[in-house]
Amino acid sequence: MRKNLLCFSLLSLFSWGVSFGQSFNERYFNGTSYIFNDIEKITQSELFTTFKYEFGLGNNDEMIQTNNVVTKDGKFTTKYEQYYKGYRVQGAMMNVIGDKGIVKHANGFLVKGLNIDTQNIISKEDAINYALSYFNADLYVWEDSLYEQALKTELNNPDATYYPEANLVITKKKDNNIPHSPQNYRLCYRIKVEAFEPVISKNIYIDAINGDIFDQIKPHTNGQTYDNGTIWTWYNGYHTNLGTFKCDLCIRYALIDKPRKITTVKYKHNDEFNDYLIKDANNNWVEDKRKTAASAHWAAARVWDYYLNRGRWGSNYQGKPLRIQTEHPIPQNAHYEPKSYLDIIALRQDKNGHSVAMLDLIAHEYTHAMIYESSELGINQDFDALSLNEGYADIFGMKIEGYALGYYDWTFAENMGTYQRNFADPNTDFGQYYTNNGPNSGASAAYYLQPGYWSSVNPHANGGVLRKWFYLLSNGGSFNGNTVLPLGIETSSDIAYITFNWWLWSNVTYPQAANQKVMATIAHYGICSNEHKQVVRSLRAVGFDINIPNCFAVVIDGPTIIEQEELYESSITWSANINEITDLNGKFTWYIPESWNVTTNGNELILNDVINTNSQKIAVTYSTDTGFISTDSIVVHFSDEIWTQTNNMPSQEIIKNFDNNIIENGIEIYPNPTISDVNILINGFTTKADIEIYALNGNLIKKLTTYSYSTIVDVKDFKPGIYLIRIKSGNKLFNKKLSIVR
Ligand SMILES: [Zn+2]
């Protein structure tokens, strides 16, 4: 290959240096988030140290990294939480996104200018006593010894207890009308109080300085009230993959799914079953309450697997257990409540023949757990953020139901007899909402601030905007004067998942979230990509004022961060994409740094070598005979940061658990977990064997016949997750779980 060394003097065309006189915010903040596309290189370790004060943080503030996901090619998404004098500022966080240790985006919410005394505070014991004397319940949950003992047994932790945790946090009153200014924040003990008599499930905030009750809130989110309708039938049918457990001491089976860390229990144990574990002698769960519990338990396993297939082992990536409580005396259908070591989904009792043990509802509640562990949408009761939280929970409620059942119905909680919420037309949602006009006075909004449907009291109603957006993005269609071409539900749910995890924050508003969806899509699919265009159109359709991108322009496509080693191993290529420009006869002119050795070939730029690894700007111009000129430029950084891929699935633990009861001497599978190939050895092989690989939802993914005792199966194209390998050889049948990680 002929190598051309092209050098241009660029100073006349571009301003290369740092823009002096601009503040950090002016340089990087676009109104909703920070974009680091300047010539200055900022590494992940510098962001909240060297540049800490640029974000408005002070000497007493610190950003602590809480979760960090790094892919095999170095892309990272990291969450940082704000601490003031060592105490968490509730809801204050930053999401940081980048590549090979170099930051590209940051978004979030910080409380700046805090000035809080943390020295003279009351003790934890006093704070709990103040909280308990305020409620003065007859029977707290931890006073029920059997219930308390069952928790210790289940979690295999003698210290596990329902006695309240009291954690010091800096927080403001959970009132949407009180602004997030620093003087509204106090240091408080956050105490979760649960009682049986009367039924209490509340977080109470005790002012750590004077012991006053600062605030109290009910569990984070809950479903809507529902009390009648047509007869419910058990919609999941009969399944043989219900995760149950028969322990030495238990004579009967219990709803304990050991591999998945899911347990389904009764909230209270004052009925015929003697204790809180729901048991069945022959594992068939036919009696009504047991059937409801088993339905919920089966559904929870499907939801767990969906998130596992997204690389998420429990809501906190580290196998946080999930507890379903049935027969809960709550007035709503369901609620989600986090504890530090456990996610709890509470389901109300069956009423009028209706059970709420529905797949989409369980998926909705568990999605709240995912959001709680990521963007904490609405944790301070900011109303838009709460509405977004409900909208995402509905989207993944419906999506996960479809993942498990094989089809998408685009409704939510339809198993109640009539659907509660609808994606295609949120205005037709079941009209039980409490809206501004009182109970049962409205359905849901289909676009932002829609008169008569937008609610300042019910976040589920406003979640309709997100549902409608997702419906249009997945299926396409025209709405509100905008036409959207379909991206399909898989791509759309990827965009939704990425956004709620890494591009939103606790008090984000609906319009900010709309901008962030666009940012997330550009970052993952490219500017002027079809995904970008359809996300913009679908957001405009549901009432957000987002400009249609001008794609009648040239855009450089290629890496912006290059690992130094990569450079020595192979050449790096960029291409200039002309998008919607119709004149294809123009010419490309590349502007390349003097220290680079490159080859150009029309719209392609190949970097062969560099003299130094300073950050550089490259640019391209596309010009036509008719005088049309379009230019694009990007900054390229060279990374010498140390980064390693994170493994959020402790695969050894998963394998150990899944293989508990299906160990077969007849086959050997290795490596397991695997990345791309798996070797299968069949002992006692005769003439041929059939190998089938199933996803955990039961779908057959791959099927082959082997005529050898040893076979290598290529699983490169499989998504990371757990699979079942089933082998038929002669009259023998073997099952083994396979874990694929990347
Ligand atoms: Zn909800």
Boltz pocket constraint, residues with backbone or C-beta under 6 A from the ligand:
constraints:
  - pocket:
      binder: B
      contacts: [[A, 221], [A, 222], [A, 223], [A, 364], [A, 365], [A, 368], [A, 389], [A, 390], [A, 393]]
      max_distance: 6.0
